[in-house]
Amino acid sequence: MSRYLPALLIVLFMLTGCSSKRLQPHTEPIVQAYPQEYDDLLHALYYKDQGKYLNAYHLFERLYEKTSQLSYKIEALQLLIALKSYDRAETELKELIQTYPNDAQLYRLLAVVALKKQQFDHALEYAQKALSLEPDYQQNSNLVATIYLIRGNFQKAYETYHNYYMRHHDKESLMKMASILFHRMKRYQETIELLETHSKMVGCSEDICLLLADIYRRKNDLDHLASTYIHLYESTGSVEYAQKAAEIYAYQKQFDRAIELLEKSGADDQLLLAIYKQTQAFKKAATLAKRLYDETHDPVWLAEYGILRYEAAPQKDNPKLLSSIVKDLSTALQQGVKDHLYYNYLGYLLIDHEIDVEWGIELVKEALKAEPNSAFYIDSLAWGYYKLHECQKAYDAMKRVVDMLGLKDPEVQKHWKKIQHCRSR
């Protein structure tokens, strides 16, 4: 269990406090018990802040001896613990308890000393005494539960947090209960029920919802995960959560829900564009691509805009439309877009509409340098040869496509039939 002890430094400072809670600022004038009290206190606090604990300890001891204020003695005892003088701190704490038997802070400090000495039974006894004296002081519950956790008694640790939670319904206890249930006791469904019940009764704060989301993610419960992200988006306004929910909807092919959320939140325009394309909402996609280009001046969006306008057009052989699209795509390529998809798209457009077949073939060959075995690019090349009446070249290329894809695709069927006819003449 010694491997757990470094964490108890946190317990020491968080559960007992480096400064006594009795050292509170006063609004009324304070009369010094002796002429140097303020100077000694300021020096003691300075030494403590600088890590000179021994100097600080001696000054707090003198302050206590001259004033009999327990707060000074507690500061001195905390410094003894920091100096690892555990036996001396224990002796002095037990003596003080004879005078102050109902001071919970003294028992908390005794518990920390016992933990440092790996006397876990004594530590638990002292922590429980502090808890009995101040049952609604959360640090007492935390200290008792921490000791149970160190001893591996997860059920008792959970019960300690639960007892406090049932009186206060606080988030800190809830999170610790959930952590014990999920990570230590592996009671996953009970963890979910605990968090969901709190969310319905008290509300789902961001950290509680994030914990729930993590559990849903581990369980691959995508429906609840998405709804949790929606709640987080609505409660925090953070588009990050809307994006995560939209990604889940897209993965589940709930495209309508993804589109509605992305249009409302503006969380991820690129994802929205991809979904528009997936659902063949080309007109909306073209409008979005144009906006992205106007905002970013990234030529890839100009290329997308050209393609999507073509896909959205009811009359695809309109000369004015084709001229504009060719201009957009060629401009995008000139401005640095190197993606082979765009080379092939423009190339096929030039070939299919017989705008400039030879240029189209050059572009398709550029695409094939990146993907030499792409059936779709080879199909474009075959179609280019067909348009130039180079029937044998067209046949040889198209034969490779048919061998790879078969004849299920209507366009492949059309090209294969026409190229065969061309070759047979």
C-alpha positions in Angstrom: 0.0 0.0 0.0 3.0 2.3 0.2 2.6 3.1 -3.4 -0.5 5.1 -2.5 1.2 7.3 0.0 2.6 10.1 -2.3 -1.0 10.9 -3.1 -1.6 11.6 0.6 0.5 14.8 0.2 -2.5 16.0 -1.7 -4.8 14.8 1.2 -2.6 16.7 3.7 -2.9 20.0 1.9 -6.4 19.7 0.6 -8.1 18.0 3.5 -6.3 19.8 6.4 -5.2 22.9 4.5 -1.8 24.6 4.6 -3.4 27.4 6.4 -5.7 26.9 9.3 -9.3 27.8 8.5 -9.2 29.8 11.7 -6.9 32.3 10.2 -9.6 34.3 8.6 -9.5 38.1 7.8 -11.4 40.2 10.3 -13.4 43.2 9.6 -13.0 44.5 13.1 -9.7 46.0 14.5 -7.5 43.3 16.0 -5.5 44.1 19.2 -2.0 42.5 19.2 -1.5 40.1 22.1 2.2 41.3 22.2 4.0 44.1 20.4 5.7 41.9 17.7 2.7 39.7 16.9 2.0 41.1 13.5 5.7 41.1 12.5 6.1 37.6 13.7 3.0 36.5 11.8 4.1 38.2 8.6 7.6 36.6 8.8 6.1 33.2 9.6 3.8 33.4 6.5 6.7 34.6 4.4 9.0 31.7 5.4 6.2 29.2 4.9 5.5 30.6 1.4 9.3 30.3 0.6 9.4 26.7 1.8 11.5 27.5 4.8 9.3 25.4 7.1 11.6 25.2 10.0 11.9 29.0 10.4 8.1 29.3 9.9 7.5 26.6 12.5 9.6 28.3 15.2 7.7 31.6 14.6 4.3 30.0 14.8 5.4 28.2 18.0 6.4 31.5 19.5 3.1 33.1 18.4 1.2 30.3 20.1 3.2 30.5 23.3 2.6 34.2 23.6 -1.1 34.3 22.5 -2.5 30.9 23.3 -4.4 31.0 20.0 -5.0 27.5 18.8 -4.9 28.6 15.1 -1.1 29.4 15.5 -0.5 26.0 17.1 -2.3 24.2 14.2 -0.1 26.1 11.7 3.0 24.9 13.7 1.7 21.3 13.7 1.1 21.4 9.9 4.6 22.6 9.4 5.9 19.7 11.6 4.1 17.3 9.4 5.6 19.0 6.3 9.0 18.6 8.0 8.2 14.9 8.5 8.4 15.1 12.3 5.5 12.8 12.6 6.1 11.4 16.1 6.5 14.9 17.6 3.4 16.1 15.7 1.4 13.0 16.9 2.4 13.6 20.5 1.5 17.3 20.5 -1.8 16.6 18.7 -2.8 14.1 21.3 -2.0 16.5 24.1 -4.0 19.2 22.4 -7.0 16.9 22.1 -7.1 16.5 25.8 -7.8 20.3 26.0 -9.9 20.4 22.8 -11.7 17.1 22.5 -14.3 18.3 20.0 -11.9 19.9 17.5 -12.4 18.0 14.3 -9.3 19.6 12.7 -7.0 18.1 15.3 -8.4 14.6 14.4 -7.9 15.3 10.7 -4.3 16.2 11.3 -3.8 13.0 13.5 -5.3 11.0 10.6 -2.8 12.5 8.2 0.1 11.7 10.6 -1.1 8.1 10.9 -1.3 7.8 7.2 2.3 9.1 6.9 3.3 6.4 9.3 1.2 3.8 7.4 -0.9 3.2 10.5 -4.1 2.8 8.5 -6.4 1.6 11.3 -5.5 4.6 13.4 -5.9 6.9 10.5 -9.4 5.6 9.8 -10.3 5.9 13.5 -9.2 9.6 13.7 -10.8 10.4 10.4 -14.1 8.9 11.5 -13.9 10.8 14.7 -13.5 14.1 12.7 -16.5 13.0 10.5 -18.7 12.3 13.6 -17.8 15.8 15.0 -18.5 17.6 11.7 -20.6 15.3 9.5 -21.5 18.1 7.0 -17.9 19.2 6.5 -17.0 17.6 3.2 -13.3 17.3 3.8 -14.1 14.8 6.6 -16.0 12.5 4.3 -13.3 12.9 1.7 -10.6 11.9 4.2 -12.5 8.8 5.4 -13.3 7.7 1.9 -9.6 8.2 0.8 -8.4 5.9 3.5 -10.9 3.3 2.5 -9.7 3.6 -1.1 -6.0 3.2 0.0 -7.0 0.0 1.9 -8.9 -1.2 -1.2 -12.3 -1.2 0.5 -14.1 0.4 -2.4 -17.6 -0.4 -1.1 -17.0 1.5 2.1 -15.4 4.4 0.2 -18.5 4.5 -2.0 -20.8 4.4 1.0 -19.0 7.3 2.7 -19.4 9.5 -0.3 -23.0 8.3 -0.7 -23.9 9.3 2.8 -22.7 12.8 2.3 -24.3 13.0 -1.2 -27.7 11.9 0.1 -27.7 15.0 2.4 -26.2 17.5 -0.1 -26.7 16.1 -3.6 -23.3 17.7 -4.5 -21.5 17.2 -7.7 -18.1 16.4 -6.1 -19.4 13.4 -4.2 -21.4 12.2 -7.2 -18.3 12.2 -9.4 -16.3 10.3 -6.9 -19.1 7.8 -6.4 -19.4 7.3 -10.2 -15.6 6.9 -10.5 -15.5 4.2 -7.8 -18.5 2.3 -9.3 -17.2 2.5 -12.9 -13.4 2.1 -12.5 -13.0 0.1 -9.3 -16.2 -1.9 -8.9 -17.0 -2.3 -12.7 -20.7 -1.7 -12.0 -21.3 0.0 -15.3 -25.0 0.1 -15.5 -25.3 1.3 -11.9 -22.9 4.1 -12.7 -25.1 5.2 -15.6 -28.3 5.0 -13.5 -26.6 7.1 -10.8 -25.5 9.8 -13.2 -28.8 9.8 -15.1 -30.9 10.1 -12.0 -28.8 13.0 -10.7 -29.1 14.7 -14.2 -32.9 14.4 -14.1 -33.2 15.6 -10.5 -30.5 18.2 -10.2 -29.2 18.8 -13.7 -26.4 17.6 -16.0 -23.5 19.9 -15.5 -20.7 19.8 -18.2 -18.4 17.5 -16.2 -21.2 15.1 -15.3 -22.4 15.0 -18.9 -18.8 14.4 -20.1 -18.5 11.5 -17.7 -21.7 10.1 -18.9 -20.6 10.5 -22.5 -17.3 8.7 -21.8 -19.3 5.8 -20.4 -21.7 5.7 -23.3 -18.7 5.8 -25.7 -17.0 2.8 -23.9 -20.3 0.9 -24.2 -20.7 1.9 -27.8 -24.1 3.3 -26.9 -24.2 5.8 -29.8 -27.8 6.9 -29.3 -27.3 8.1 -25.7 -23.9 9.4 -26.6 -25.4 11.6 -29.3 -28.2 12.9 -27.1 -25.7 13.7 -24.3 -23.6 15.7 -26.8 -26.8 17.5 -27.9 -27.5 18.4 -24.2 -23.9 19.7 -23.8 -24.2 21.8 -26.9 -27.5 23.3 -25.8 -26.3 24.0 -22.2 -22.8 25.3 -23.0 -23.2 26.7 -26.5 -19.9 25.0 -27.5 -20.1 23.9 -31.2 -17.5 21.2 -30.4 -20.4 19.1 -28.9 -22.7 19.7 -31.8 -19.9 18.5 -34.1 -19.5 15.3 -32.1 -23.2 14.6 -32.2 -23.4 15.3 -35.9 -20.5 12.9 -36.5 -22.4 10.2 -34.7 -25.6 10.9 -36.7 -23.6 10.8 -40.0 -22.0 7.5 -38.9 -25.5 6.1 -38.2 -26.6 7.5 -41.6 -29.1 9.7 -39.9 -28.3 12.4 -42.4 -31.4 14.5 -41.8 -30.6 14.9 -38.1 -26.9 15.6 -38.9 -27.8 18.2 -41.5 -30.3 20.0 -39.2 -27.8 20.1 -36.4 -24.9 21.3 -38.5 -27.0 24.0 -40.3 -28.2 25.3 -36.9 -24.9 25.2 -35.1 -22.4 25.9 -37.9 -20.2 23.5 -36.1 -18.5 21.8 -39.1 -19.1 23.1 -42.6 -16.8 20.6 -44.2 -18.8 17.7 -42.6 -22.0 19.4 -43.7 -20.6 19.7 -47.2 -19.7 16.0 -47.2 -23.2 15.0 -46.1 -24.8 17.2 -48.7 -22.8 15.4 -51.3 -23.6 12.0 -49.8 -27.3 12.8 -49.9 -27.0 14.4 -53.4 -28.2 17.8 -52.1 -25.9 19.3 -54.7 -27.5 22.7 -54.9 -27.0 23.3 -51.1 -23.6 21.8 -51.4 -22.6 24.2 -54.2 -23.8 27.2 -52.2 -21.8 26.1 -49.2 -18.7 25.4 -51.2 -19.0 28.9 -52.7 -19.2 30.5 -49.2 -16.2 28.5 -48.0 -14.2 29.7 -51.0 -15.3 33.3 -50.4 -14.3 33.0 -46.8 -11.0 31.2 -47.1 -9.9 31.7 -50.7 -8.7 28.1 -50.7 -8.8 26.9 -54.3 -10.0 23.5 -53.3 -13.4 25.0 -52.5 -13.4 26.6 -55.9 -12.9 23.2 -57.4 -15.7 21.8 -55.3 -17.9 24.6 -56.3 -17.4 23.9 -60.0 -18.1 20.2 -59.6 -21.2 20.7 -57.4 -22.7 23.2 -59.8 -22.3 20.7 -62.6 -23.9 17.9 -60.5 -26.7 20.2 -59.5 -27.5 21.4 -63.0 -30.6 19.9 -64.7 -29.2 20.7 -68.1 -25.6 19.6 -68.0 -24.8 20.4 -71.6 -25.5 24.1 -71.3 -22.5 25.8 -73.0 -22.4 28.8 -70.7 -22.5 26.5 -67.6 -19.8 24.2 -68.9 -17.5 27.2 -69.8 -17.9 28.6 -66.2 -17.3 25.2 -64.6 -14.2 24.5 -66.7 -12.9 27.9 -65.8 -13.4 27.3 -62.1 -11.7 23.9 -62.1 -8.8 25.0 -64.3 -8.3 28.0 -62.1 -8.3 25.8 -59.0 -5.6 23.5 -60.5 -3.5 26.6 -61.5 -3.7 27.9 -58.0 -2.2 24.8 -56.5 -4.9 22.1 -56.1 -3.0 18.8 -56.9 -5.7 16.2 -56.0 -6.0 13.6 -58.7 -9.8 13.6 -58.2 -10.0 17.1 -59.7 -7.7 16.3 -62.6 -9.8 13.3 -63.5 -13.1 15.2 -63.1 -12.1 18.1 -65.3 -10.5 15.7 -67.8 -13.6 13.7 -68.1 -15.7 16.8 -68.4 -13.6 18.0 -71.3 -13.8 14.6 -72.9 -17.4 13.8 -72.4 -18.7 17.1 -73.7 -16.0 17.2 -76.4 -14.8 20.6 -75.2 -11.1 19.7 -75.6 -10.6 15.9 -75.7 -6.8 16.0 -76.0 -6.4 18.3 -73.0 -8.9 16.1 -71.1 -6.7 13.0 -71.8 -3.6 14.9 -70.5 -5.4 15.7 -67.3 -6.7 12.1 -66.9 -3.1 10.8 -67.4 -2.0 13.2 -64.6 -4.6 11.6 -62.3 -3.4 8.1 -63.4 0.1 9.0 -62.2 -1.3 9.2 -58.7 -3.7 6.2 -59.0 -2.5 4.0 -61.9 -4.9 1.2 -61.2 -8.0 3.4 -60.7 -10.8 1.8 -62.7 -12.6 5.1 -62.9 -9.6 7.0 -64.2 -8.9 4.2 -66.8 -12.5 4.5 -67.8 -12.0 8.2 -68.4 -8.9 7.5 -70.5 -10.8 4.9 -72.6 -13.6 7.3 -73.2 -11.1 9.9 -74.3 -9.5 7.5 -76.8 -13.0 6.6 -78.0 -13.8 10.3 -78.6 -10.6 10.5 -80.7 -11.7 7.4 -82.6 -8.7 5.5 -81.4 -10.8 2.4 -81.0 -8.2 -0.2 -80.2 -6.6 2.0 -77.4 -10.1 2.6 -76.1 -10.9 -1.1 -76.1 -7.6 -2.1 -74.4 -8.2 0.4 -71.6 -11.9 -0.4 -71.3 -11.3 -4.1 -71.1 -9.2 -3.5 -67.9 -12.1 -1.6 -66.4 -14.6 -4.4 -67.2 -12.2 -7.0 -65.8 -12.0 -4.9 -62.6 -15.6 -3.7 -62.1 -17.8 -6.0 -64.3 -20.8 -4.4 -66.0 -23.0 -3.5 -63.1 -22.3 0.3 -63.5 -24.6 1.8 -66.1 -21.9 4.2 -67.4 -19.4 1.3 -67.7 -22.0 -0.6 -69.7 -22.6 2.3 -72.0 -18.9 3.0 -72.6 -18.1 -0.7 -73.1 -20.9 -1.1 -75.6 -19.9 1.9 -77.7 -16.2 1.1 -77.6 -16.9 -2.5 -78.7 -19.0 -1.2 -81.6 -16.2 1.3 -82.5 -13.6 -1.5 -82.6 -15.7 -3.8 -84.7 -16.2 -1.3 -87.5 
